[in-house]
Amino acid sequence: MEIVAMAAAHVPQVAALETQCFSAPWSQASLASELDNPLALWLVAMDGGQVAGYVGAQSVLGEADMMNLAVAQAYRRQGIGQALVKELVKRLSAGDVHCLSLEVRSSNQAAQALYAKLGFFQAGRRPGYYRHPTEDALILRLEWRS
Ligand SMILES: CC(C)(COP(=O)(O)OP(=O)(O)OC[C@H]1O[C@@H](n2cnc3c(N)ncnc32)[C@H](O)[C@@H]1OP(=O)(O)O)[C@@H](O)C(=O)NCCC(=O)NCCS
């Protein structure tokens, strides 16, 4: 498994995974526009030519927000999600970024367990943030220097 920066060739597979994993998926066009966004960093975990998972973030003034993280069903519980977030943090911290925040559905135990394992803490809660179905978001945050 190799983790590399997302390129145009990966976008259709990432968009397909978005549709499989989320009720409000990013479109292929939105994902493609991230390739030209200087604030964005998207990584893909590759199994040969197959996108096994991906993570994306945008950074402004030293603070990054995770846009999404997903691993294809067949590749779950193999450490890929964890490896993607670790690689994201490594690359962000090599620049001037010092923290990473994200929203997660309050019912999403799998993702919350992953983030807890990596040291994220709960920084807040947004009532009714998600739609389809409506649900609170937990705001999680990881800081690696002050
Ligand atoms: C959440 C998700 C990205 C995890 O990816 P993954 O590659 O399976 O995760 P990993 O194998 O790296 O798991 C790392 C740790 O997270 C926790 N974890 C992951 N999946 C879990 C599950 N289904 N139940 C409980 N804990 C889980 C475990 O502590 C795990 O370590 P362990 O396997 O040694 O016990 C994946 O389930 C997914 O794509 N879900 C749908 C999309 C999603 O919810 N994205 C997050 C949006 S905020």
PDBQT file of the ligand as one rigid body, heavy atoms in Angstrom, charges set to zero:
ROOT
HETATM    1  C1  LIG A 201     -13.691   5.327   9.604  1.00  0.00    +0.000 C 
HETATM    2  C2  LIG A 201     -12.858   4.611   8.532  1.00  0.00    +0.000 C 
HETATM    3  C3  LIG A 201     -12.164   5.648   7.658  1.00  0.00    +0.000 C 
HETATM    4  C4  LIG A 201     -11.788   3.757   9.247  1.00  0.00    +0.000 C 
HETATM    5  O1  LIG A 201     -10.896   3.254   8.269  1.00  0.00    +0.000 OA
HETATM    6  P1  LIG A 201     -10.058   1.919   8.521  1.00  0.00    +0.000 P 
HETATM    7  O2  LIG A 201      -8.992   1.851   7.507  1.00  0.00    +0.000 OA
HETATM    8  O3  LIG A 201     -10.991   0.761   8.596  1.00  0.00    +0.000 OA
HETATM    9  O4  LIG A 201      -9.455   2.197   9.978  1.00  0.00    +0.000 OA
HETATM   10  P2  LIG A 201      -8.139   1.519  10.579  1.00  0.00    +0.000 P 
HETATM   11  O5  LIG A 201      -8.017   0.107  10.141  1.00  0.00    +0.000 OA
HETATM   12  O6  LIG A 201      -6.968   2.416  10.341  1.00  0.00    +0.000 OA
HETATM   13  O7  LIG A 201      -8.525   1.541  12.131  1.00  0.00    +0.000 OA
HETATM   14  C5  LIG A 201      -7.745   2.219  13.103  1.00  0.00    +0.000 C 
HETATM   15  C6  LIG A 201      -8.429   2.092  14.434  1.00  0.00    +0.000 C 
HETATM   16  O8  LIG A 201      -9.687   2.790  14.400  1.00  0.00    +0.000 OA
HETATM   17  C7  LIG A 201     -10.652   2.049  15.164  1.00  0.00    +0.000 C 
HETATM   18  N1  LIG A 201     -11.699   1.515  14.273  1.00  0.00    +0.000 N 
HETATM   19  C8  LIG A 201     -11.727   1.522  12.922  1.00  0.00    +0.000 A 
HETATM   20  N2  LIG A 201     -12.850   0.975  12.466  1.00  0.00    +0.000 NA
HETATM   21  C9  LIG A 201     -13.570   0.594  13.541  1.00  0.00    +0.000 A 
HETATM   22  C10 LIG A 201     -14.834  -0.034  13.724  1.00  0.00    +0.000 A 
HETATM   23  N3  LIG A 201     -15.588  -0.401  12.678  1.00  0.00    +0.000 N 
HETATM   24  N4  LIG A 201     -15.262  -0.243  14.979  1.00  0.00    +0.000 NA
HETATM   25  C11 LIG A 201     -14.521   0.124  16.051  1.00  0.00    +0.000 A 
HETATM   26  N5  LIG A 201     -13.297   0.714  15.949  1.00  0.00    +0.000 NA
HETATM   27  C12 LIG A 201     -12.835   0.951  14.710  1.00  0.00    +0.000 A 
HETATM   28  C13 LIG A 201      -9.897   0.912  15.821  1.00  0.00    +0.000 C 
HETATM   29  O9  LIG A 201      -9.355   1.399  17.051  1.00  0.00    +0.000 OA
HETATM   30  C14 LIG A 201      -8.793   0.667  14.815  1.00  0.00    +0.000 C 
HETATM   31  O10 LIG A 201      -7.679   0.035  15.343  1.00  0.00    +0.000 OA
HETATM   32  P3  LIG A 201      -7.687  -1.598  15.441  1.00  0.00    +0.000 P 
HETATM   33  O11 LIG A 201      -8.130  -2.120  14.098  1.00  0.00    +0.000 OA
HETATM   34  O12 LIG A 201      -6.255  -1.901  15.762  1.00  0.00    +0.000 OA
HETATM   35  O13 LIG A 201      -8.644  -1.949  16.516  1.00  0.00    +0.000 OA
HETATM   36  C15 LIG A 201     -13.741   3.664   7.664  1.00  0.00    +0.000 C 
HETATM   37  O14 LIG A 201     -14.528   2.857   8.524  1.00  0.00    +0.000 OA
HETATM   38  C16 LIG A 201     -14.657   4.393   6.717  1.00  0.00    +0.000 C 
HETATM   39  O15 LIG A 201     -14.269   4.736   5.597  1.00  0.00    +0.000 OA
HETATM   40  N6  LIG A 201     -15.911   4.655   7.142  1.00  0.00    +0.000 N 
HETATM   41  C17 LIG A 201     -16.908   5.330   6.290  1.00  0.00    +0.000 C 
HETATM   42  C18 LIG A 201     -16.552   6.776   6.056  1.00  0.00    +0.000 C 
HETATM   43  C19 LIG A 201     -16.385   7.541   7.358  1.00  0.00    +0.000 C 
HETATM   44  O16 LIG A 201     -17.121   7.360   8.318  1.00  0.00    +0.000 OA
HETATM   45  N7  LIG A 201     -15.392   8.458   7.359  1.00  0.00    +0.000 N 
HETATM   46  C20 LIG A 201     -15.111   9.321   8.504  1.00  0.00    +0.000 C 
HETATM   47  C21 LIG A 201     -15.795  10.628   8.315  1.00  0.00    +0.000 C 
HETATM   48  S1  LIG A 201     -15.478  11.750   9.688  1.00  0.00    +0.000 SA
ENDROOT
TORSDOF 0
